[in-house]
Amino acid sequence: MRQILLFLLLALTLPAANVFDTMCRTKGPVLGRVLETEELVRQSSHCAPPRFPALGHQARIQGVVSLTILVDREGKVTCAKLITGHPLLVESALEAARKWTFRPMTQRGRPVSFFGHLDFQFSLDRETTPAPCIAPPGPRGSSPGPALRARN
C-alpha cells in the first residue's frame, strides 16, 4: 500500500513535459561555444547547490541532473532546460541553476550571452557530500570550488 501511495504522489508531482518548450531564445550575440560544468564554476560569480527534495531522499533516489543554461550579457541565467535526470530531482536542480550568476563574457570585445551544460550530482551519502559551491572569488584571487552536489 505504501508503494502505491508513493507512486501516486510521484506521478502527481512530476512536471508535464512540453515538447515545444525545449529551446532557450537568445537576444544579441552569443558565444561561439558551449561551456561545460567546470568552466561554468570558474566563470561563476555566485553558485548555489540544489536542495535534495525530501520525497527524492525518502524514495532513495540519487544521480545526476544535467541542464542547459543560457546566460545573458549581464551574467544572469535567463533560461534553464533539462537534458537528463530523475523527475523528482529536476525542479530542485532548475531552481538552483536559476540562482547562479556569472561574470560577463566578451567575444571580439563585445559582451555576449553564452550557453552552458551544468550537471548537479544528487547523492544520499552524506559523508561524500561536500559543502556548497563557493563563490564569488575573493579579493586575494581565491576561486570557486567545483562542489555541485545537492545538500541534504
Secondary structure by P-SEA (a helix, b strand, c coil): caaaaaaaaaaaacccccccccbbbbccccccccccaaaaaaaccbbbbbcccaaaaaabbbbbbbbbbbbcccccccbbbbccccccaaaaaaaaaaabbbcccccccccccbbbbbbbbbbcccccccccccccccccbbbbcccccccc
